Amino acid sequence: MGYFRFRKTISILPGVRINLSKTGVSGSLGGHGATVNVGKKGQQVTLGIPGTGLSYRTPLSTTLFIGLILVAVVAGIAYLVAPDAVKALLHWWQPRWF
């Protein structure tokens, strides 16, 4: 027998979303390829390949959290120094299927 589902996503800022469902509220930070989710099941990191439907989800450990912060800081500093190079690098790995 079937059942109804409910899910609503509200975008607060680019890359920051609040997800509402009948089972609870969660928050997401990130975009295509890497997202950190905080909700009823705890903190989780989802890494995926955009456009393929393939992803890997794992609980967010302290070590992984610190690693993600370091990557974000290095990317931010690189963007301040050479924004065009960072944009080109970020768009290089994305599939161009669409």
PEVEN-V112423 format. One line per field, one symbol per residue. burial: 1 if it has 9 or more other ideal C-beta (glycine too) atoms within 8 Angstrom, else 0. A space follows every 10 residues. Layout:
burial=???
This chain:
burial=0000000000 0000011111 1000011111 0011111110 0011110100 0000000001 0001100100 0000100110 0000010000 00010000
